[in-house]
């Protein structure tokens, strides 16, 4: 298992993929361009539509014939950020796409990608801790597993506050790390192997 790194450029002896920012009306949008064996370009529109302000744009290289286009957008009226990904193949076809208001690292486990995404409501550490753990097949784009995080069940106790949830690698093993406080305000860290979920 590895945590995937973001880049703006994927290149080998057969093809080259890169990101660029394109101005459309009063907003900026992400454009993905592939040259070489495959020649295409794709505009990656945000879920915010005409209110999107592009903050970051990246590519995430996967093993095989797919990759991820990744962007962070802020709503033009401020206060909201959306982390958006599209799983694409080398021919430019979008196999699946996700958006979330929660930042996640991406762990590759053979052909599967693990990541966290927020539910329907914006994530907050105090009032709405609605997060899904997603396991995605990077070859087909099909979701293998979606697990809604139930913190009391995962931690086997009542909690008052969850203040950090991350995906990490420890000794080559992918883990879900939860930092929380119990009802007595004591702080703890729980690490749960992804393979056991």
RADATA-V995514 format. One record per helix or strand of 2 or more residues. SS is the DSSP state (a for helix, b for strand). FROM is the first residue (numbers start at 1). TO is the last residue. If there is no record, write none. Layout:
# RADATA-V995514
ss,from,to
SS,FROM,TO
SS,FROM,TO
This chain:
# RADATA-V995514
ss,from,to
b,2,3
b,6,7
b,9,11
b,15,24
b,27,36
b,40,44
a,49,51
b,52,61
b,66,75
b,81,89
b,94,100
b,107,109
b,112,118
b,131,137
b,143,148
a,151,155
b,159,170
b,173,182
b,187,193
a,194,196
